[in-house]
Amino acid sequence: MKRIFLLLAIITIIDPSAIHAEHATIILPNIGKVSLDFQPVPDSAENYKSIKIESAGKSIRFTPKNPIAYITVDQKEKLSRGLWGNPSGVRLDPSRLFFRGEFTSDSQPHTLLFFVSEGYASEASPLLVIGFSYLGEPYKVLELDSFDLIAFQQESDNTALILGKKSLSQVMGGDGGNGSQAPYATTYDPFAVYVLHVEGLAAYSLAASKRYNEEHYVWAGSHSREDYAVFYNLPKHSRPVGAPASKLEDLLGTAKVKSHQ
């Protein structure tokens, strides 16, 4: 009985959030062991308010604007929480608390850690990216309030690119959606490209963004627009087509035009 009372006394002294703290350990090339400790949001089993990273003898705590999310296995829950699908160029850590991406610059390997937060309604998920200096010290590379990560890729000029959308496209008309073969149209939401130099911050590049959108999407400026639409699967067009939203009925023909809020 005394042991039970002693145990209860100890529990009341310990910070409850520390009991549920999550921990992960990874090994990085040229750096070695890196420890990550996540401080949970009170009364939440899947969101963390801060992360302490220990690397190369340094211990730094990062507190993002938005809590870091645990990436659930359940696809329906993942969708309801506004979490990413499967971005190319990164892999999910076994802890399911972050994605890991690697690139090479000046013949040296470098690692980035991507932390995602829950998205809301039709908004993209917030993003936090942590990198490591040549000495192994962690630092914040990029933090965005909304960013649907599409890919992380190596370039040939000692840089790496972080690609995604700041806002999610909404279907405006037609009988279709992502993966559909039927003609349909969405709001204009361009891809944004952030260029990363070693030991530097990731910076938005208008030129790289314009080039990527012209090659893979359409280009009508760097900001999302509802007065401009992107059309998919139009006859005689193998790529998306951009046009004013007023052209919905003309370009979609008899396809049903949906009211867009």
Backbone torsions as a table, in degrees:
resi	resn	phi	psi	omega
1	MET	NA	-40.4	178.9
2	LYS	-61.9	-39.1	-179.4
3	ARG	-63.5	-37.7	179.7
4	ILE	-64.5	-45.7	179.3
5	PHE	-63.4	-37.9	179.3
6	LEU	-64.6	-41.8	179.4
7	LEU	-63.9	-43.5	178.6
8	LEU	-62.7	-37.6	179.1
9	ALA	-64.9	-40.3	179.9
10	ILE	-64.9	-42.6	-178.4
11	ILE	-62.1	-38.2	-179.0
12	THR	-69.4	-23.2	179.8
13	ILE	-81.5	-36.8	-176.8
14	ILE	-72.0	139.8	175.2
15	ASP	-61.9	120.1	-177.8
16	PRO	-56.5	-34.4	-178.9
17	SER	-65.7	-28.9	-179.4
18	ALA	-71.0	-28.9	-179.3
19	ILE	-64.6	-35.7	-174.9
20	HIS	-98.9	7.0	-178.6
21	ALA	-60.0	141.5	178.7
22	GLU	-97.2	150.9	-178.5
23	HIS	-137.1	143.6	175.6
24	ALA	-142.0	147.7	177.4
25	THR	-129.8	131.6	177.8
26	ILE	-131.0	159.6	176.7
27	ILE	-114.0	121.4	-178.9
28	LEU	-107.1	140.5	177.1
29	PRO	-57.0	136.7	177.6
30	ASN	66.7	-0.8	-179.8
31	ILE	-120.2	-44.6	-179.7
32	GLY	99.0	-144.7	-174.3
33	LYS	-73.2	133.4	176.1
34	VAL	-128.6	126.9	-179.5
35	SER	-107.3	139.3	-180.0
36	LEU	-127.8	125.2	177.7
37	ASP	-119.3	124.4	-176.2
38	PHE	-103.5	128.7	178.9
39	GLN	-95.6	116.0	-174.4
40	PRO	-71.9	153.1	170.9
41	VAL	-73.2	134.7	179.7
42	PRO	-52.8	135.4	178.0
43	ASP	62.8	25.6	177.0
44	SER	-134.3	127.0	-178.3
45	ALA	-93.1	-4.7	-173.1
46	GLU	-130.8	11.5	178.6
47	ASN	-136.4	142.4	-174.0
48	TYR	-129.4	130.0	-172.7
49	LYS	-82.3	-21.4	179.2
50	SER	-155.4	166.7	179.5
51	ILE	-140.6	130.8	176.2
52	LYS	-104.8	124.8	-178.4
53	ILE	-114.1	124.7	176.8
54	GLU	-109.1	120.4	-177.0
55	SER	-155.5	137.4	176.6
56	ALA	52.0	39.1	177.8
57	GLY	78.5	3.5	179.1
58	LYS	-109.5	145.0	176.1
59	SER	-126.9	113.1	-176.2
60	ILE	-126.6	132.7	177.8
61	ARG	-101.8	130.9	177.5
62	PHE	-111.8	129.9	177.8
63	THR	-119.5	96.4	-177.5
64	PRO	-69.7	163.5	178.4
65	LYS	-63.9	-32.9	-178.9
66	ASN	-121.1	139.3	-178.4
67	PRO	-58.3	142.0	177.2
68	ILE	-72.0	137.3	-176.2
69	ALA	-101.4	144.0	168.7
70	TYR	-78.1	128.2	-177.2
71	ILE	-83.5	99.7	-176.5
72	THR	-65.3	157.2	177.9
73	VAL	-80.2	-33.9	-176.2
74	ASP	-67.7	120.3	-175.3
75	GLN	-66.6	-38.4	179.5
76	LYS	-65.8	-41.9	178.7
77	GLU	-66.7	-39.2	178.7
78	LYS	-60.6	-42.6	179.9
79	LEU	-66.1	-42.6	-178.4
80	SER	-66.6	-26.3	179.9
81	ARG	-91.9	-0.3	176.8
82	GLY	70.5	34.5	-178.8
83	LEU	-93.5	158.6	-175.0
84	TRP	-62.7	162.9	172.1
85	GLY	-85.1	-107.9	-178.7
86	ASN	-133.1	82.3	179.8
87	PRO	-62.0	143.6	178.0
88	SER	-81.9	150.1	177.1
89	GLY	86.1	-0.6	176.3
90	VAL	-133.7	159.4	176.5
91	ARG	-133.2	145.8	-177.3
92	LEU	-77.8	128.8	177.8
93	ASP	-66.7	148.1	178.6
94	PRO	-54.5	-25.3	178.1
95	SER	-70.0	-18.2	-177.4
96	ARG	63.0	26.9	-179.7
97	LEU	-109.2	-10.1	178.9
98	PHE	-164.9	161.2	173.6
99	PHE	-102.3	154.1	-178.3
100	ARG	-125.7	130.7	177.9
101	GLY	-129.5	143.7	-179.4
102	GLU	-123.9	148.2	171.1
103	PHE	-148.5	164.7	-178.1
104	THR	-117.8	133.8	177.7
105	SER	-141.0	131.0	-177.2
106	ASP	53.8	40.6	178.2
107	SER	64.5	14.0	179.4
108	GLN	-114.0	136.6	178.7
109	PRO	-78.0	144.3	179.0
110	HIS	-136.7	148.4	-176.4
111	THR	-126.6	139.6	173.2
112	LEU	-119.9	145.4	175.5
113	LEU	-113.6	127.2	-177.1
114	PHE	-108.7	120.8	179.6
115	PHE	-112.6	132.4	-177.1
116	VAL	-113.8	148.6	175.3
117	SER	-115.1	165.8	179.9
118	GLU	-66.5	139.4	174.1
119	GLY	-91.7	165.5	-178.4
120	TYR	-128.5	134.7	-180.0
121	ALA	53.5	-121.4	-178.5
122	SER	-100.5	12.1	-178.7
123	GLU	-81.9	152.1	176.4
124	ALA	-74.6	158.8	-177.2
125	SER	-74.5	143.2	173.2
126	PRO	-63.9	152.6	-175.8
127	LEU	-133.4	138.5	172.2
128	LEU	-129.1	129.6	179.7
129	VAL	-120.2	127.3	178.9
130	ILE	-114.1	133.4	176.4
131	GLY	-119.3	-178.3	-178.6
132	PHE	-134.2	137.3	178.3
133	SER	-74.0	174.8	177.4
134	TYR	-60.5	-27.3	178.9
135	LEU	-85.7	-2.5	177.6
136	GLY	91.7	6.4	-179.0
137	GLU	-81.7	130.0	-179.7
138	PRO	-75.2	146.4	176.8
139	TYR	-152.8	157.8	-179.2
140	LYS	-79.2	122.6	-179.4
141	VAL	-91.6	-39.1	-175.0
142	LEU	-161.7	141.2	172.1
143	GLU	-143.0	125.5	-178.0
144	LEU	-130.5	143.0	-179.5
145	ASP	-71.0	-26.7	176.6
146	SER	-153.2	127.3	-179.2
147	PHE	-165.9	112.0	177.8
148	ASP	-86.4	99.4	-176.3
149	LEU	-65.8	125.0	178.3
150	ILE	-101.6	-41.8	-176.5
151	ALA	-162.3	155.5	170.7
152	PHE	-127.7	125.2	-173.9
153	GLN	-142.7	151.3	178.9
154	GLN	-81.2	141.1	173.5
155	GLU	-110.5	169.4	-176.7
156	SER	-88.2	-1.8	-176.2
157	ASP	-110.7	32.7	179.2
158	ASN	67.6	21.7	175.8
159	THR	-121.4	169.3	174.5
160	ALA	-132.7	155.5	-177.3
161	LEU	-118.5	137.2	172.0
162	ILE	-109.8	117.3	-174.0
163	LEU	-116.9	140.9	177.9
164	GLY	179.8	-169.7	179.0
165	LYS	-122.9	137.0	178.6
166	LYS	-78.1	-20.3	178.1
167	SER	-141.0	150.2	-177.9
168	LEU	-89.0	138.7	-179.8
169	SER	-73.6	142.0	178.6
170	GLN	-114.7	137.2	179.5
171	VAL	-67.7	128.2	-179.1
172	MET	-103.0	-28.3	-177.6
173	GLY	-168.7	163.7	179.8
174	GLY	93.9	169.7	-178.4
175	ASP	-107.0	77.7	-177.7
176	GLY	-174.7	-171.9	-179.7
177	GLY	-174.9	-168.2	-178.7
178	ASN	-57.4	122.0	-179.9
179	GLY	92.4	-7.2	-179.4
180	SER	-76.6	153.4	176.8
181	GLN	-99.3	-6.7	-179.5
182	ALA	-84.6	151.5	177.6
183	PRO	-64.1	137.1	176.5
184	TYR	-159.0	170.1	-178.4
185	ALA	-137.2	148.2	177.8
186	THR	-128.6	168.9	172.4
187	THR	-63.3	159.5	178.6
188	TYR	-86.6	114.3	179.8
189	ASP	-136.1	94.3	-172.8
190	PRO	-71.0	155.0	173.1
191	PHE	-73.1	144.2	176.3
192	ALA	-113.9	135.7	-178.7
193	VAL	-115.6	124.4	176.5
194	TYR	-109.7	127.7	-177.6
195	VAL	-99.0	131.7	-178.3
196	LEU	-116.7	126.6	171.9
197	HIS	-103.7	150.3	-178.5
198	VAL	-56.9	133.9	-179.4
199	GLU	62.0	18.9	178.4
200	GLY	-121.3	178.5	177.5
201	LEU	-89.4	156.1	176.1
202	ALA	-82.4	124.9	-175.7
203	ALA	-118.0	137.7	177.8
204	TYR	-64.2	135.3	179.1
205	SER	-118.2	114.1	178.6
206	LEU	-64.9	-42.1	-178.5
207	ALA	-64.5	-46.0	-180.0
208	ALA	-66.7	-36.3	179.1
209	SER	-66.7	-45.0	178.4
210	LYS	-59.9	-46.0	-179.0
211	ARG	-62.8	-43.7	-178.5
212	TYR	-65.9	-41.8	179.9
213	ASN	-66.6	-38.1	178.8
214	GLU	-65.1	-32.1	-178.8
215	GLU	-84.4	-31.4	-172.4
216	HIS	-121.3	-8.9	-173.7
217	TYR	-145.1	-130.4	169.3
218	VAL	-137.4	165.8	-178.7
219	TRP	-127.9	121.0	176.0
220	ALA	-141.5	36.1	179.7
221	GLY	108.2	169.5	-173.1
222	SER	-85.4	-7.1	-176.9
223	HIS	-111.2	152.1	176.3
224	SER	-65.3	148.9	-178.8
225	ARG	-142.0	142.8	175.4
226	GLU	-103.4	-10.9	177.5
227	ASP	-90.2	1.5	-179.5
228	TYR	-130.3	137.0	-175.0
229	ALA	-120.0	154.7	175.1
230	VAL	-114.6	121.9	-175.6
231	PHE	-102.1	137.8	-179.9
232	TYR	-120.6	148.0	174.1
233	ASN	61.8	29.2	175.4
234	LEU	-71.2	142.8	178.5
235	PRO	-55.2	137.5	178.1
236	LYS	69.1	14.4	177.7
237	HIS	-127.5	116.9	-179.1
238	SER	-87.1	-9.6	-179.0
239	ARG	-126.0	165.6	176.0
240	PRO	-60.0	151.2	-179.5
241	VAL	-124.9	133.9	178.8
242	GLY	-102.2	140.5	179.5
243	ALA	-162.4	159.2	176.8
244	PRO	-55.8	147.4	-179.2
245	ALA	-62.6	-22.4	178.5
246	SER	-65.7	-13.0	-179.5
247	LYS	-91.9	6.8	-176.2
248	LEU	-52.4	-55.3	-176.4
249	GLU	-65.8	-39.2	-179.2
250	ASP	-63.2	-43.7	-174.8
251	LEU	-83.7	-29.0	180.0
252	LEU	-89.6	-8.7	177.5
253	GLY	64.6	-122.6	-176.4
254	THR	-85.3	-2.0	179.3
255	ALA	-63.2	144.6	-177.6
256	LYS	-68.3	129.7	176.6
257	VAL	-94.4	122.4	-177.5
258	LYS	-88.6	145.6	175.0
259	SER	-73.3	132.1	-177.5
260	HIS	-108.9	122.1	179.5
261	GLN	-84.2	NA	NA
